[in-house]
Amino acid sequence: MTRKCELTGKLPLSGNNRSHAENKTRRKFRPNLCNVTLMSDVLGQSYRLRITAHALKTVEHRGGLDAFLAKARDEELSERCLKIKRDLAKARKSAQAAA
């Protein structure tokens, strides 16, 4: 399993550790991944996702998973999240047609 955020697409970065003696050794900057369960209001279903703490904060700020996915770019999302986004679009379209 890759260390990649399912919502934002953040990956590990590489860089150097720099000691007081200015020695350079390679290191990894890994994203702070959390296993969370997010609820979709439109679909009435919960989803287990592996996302960064920053993405979780953004989801809460935007008003939930549905609002986050509506604004998110497709190239950043994982395949699972793209499927959820398509299902949300279908559910909203059918709700508008019924109303």
C-alpha positions in Angstrom: 0.0 0.0 0.0 1.5 3.3 -1.0 1.9 6.1 1.5 -0.5 8.4 -0.5 -3.5 10.5 0.6 -6.7 9.3 -1.1 -8.2 12.8 -1.2 -5.3 15.1 -1.9 -2.8 12.8 -3.6 0.1 13.8 -1.3 3.1 11.6 -1.5 6.4 11.3 0.5 9.0 13.8 -0.3 12.8 13.4 0.0 15.4 15.7 1.4 18.5 15.9 3.5 19.2 15.7 7.3 21.7 18.4 8.0 23.7 18.0 11.2 25.5 20.8 13.1 28.7 19.7 11.2 26.8 20.2 7.9 26.7 16.5 7.1 24.1 15.6 4.5 22.2 12.3 4.8 19.1 11.4 2.7 15.7 11.2 4.5 12.0 11.0 3.7 9.3 13.4 4.7 6.2 11.2 4.9 2.6 12.5 5.0 0.7 12.2 8.3 -1.8 9.5 7.2 -4.8 8.7 9.3 -7.4 5.9 8.9 -10.8 7.6 9.2 -14.4 6.8 8.4 -16.2 9.6 6.7 -20.0 9.8 6.2 -21.7 10.9 3.0 -24.9 12.8 3.6 -26.3 12.4 0.1 -25.6 8.7 -0.2 -26.2 7.8 3.5 -23.2 5.6 3.6 -19.8 5.7 5.4 -16.4 5.2 3.8 -13.1 4.2 5.3 -10.3 6.3 3.8 -6.6 6.7 4.4 -6.1 10.5 4.3 -3.7 13.1 5.7 -4.5 15.1 8.8 -4.4 18.2 6.7 -7.1 16.7 4.3 -9.3 15.7 7.3 -9.1 19.3 8.5 -10.1 20.6 5.0 -13.0 18.1 4.8 -14.4 19.5 8.0 -13.8 23.1 6.9 -15.7 22.6 3.6 -18.6 20.9 5.3 -18.2 17.2 4.9 -17.1 14.6 2.4 -19.7 15.5 -0.2 -18.7 19.2 -0.4 -15.0 18.3 -0.5 -15.5 15.9 -3.4 -17.6 18.4 -5.3 -14.7 20.8 -5.3 -11.8 18.3 -5.7 -9.9 17.9 -8.9 -10.2 14.4 -10.5 -6.4 13.9 -10.9 -5.8 14.3 -7.2 -8.4 11.7 -6.1 -7.8 7.9 -5.9 -9.9 5.5 -7.9 -12.1 4.8 -4.9 -12.8 8.5 -4.3 -13.5 9.0 -8.0 -16.2 6.3 -7.8 -17.7 8.0 -4.7 -17.7 11.3 -6.6 -19.5 9.8 -9.6 -22.1 8.2 -7.3 -22.7 11.5 -5.6 -23.2 13.2 -9.0 -25.7 10.6 -10.0 -27.6 10.8 -6.7 -27.8 14.6 -6.9 -28.9 14.5 -10.6 -31.7 12.0 -9.7 -32.8 14.1 -6.7 -33.0 17.2 -8.9 -35.0 15.3 -11.5 -37.5 14.0 -8.8 -38.0 17.5 -7.4 
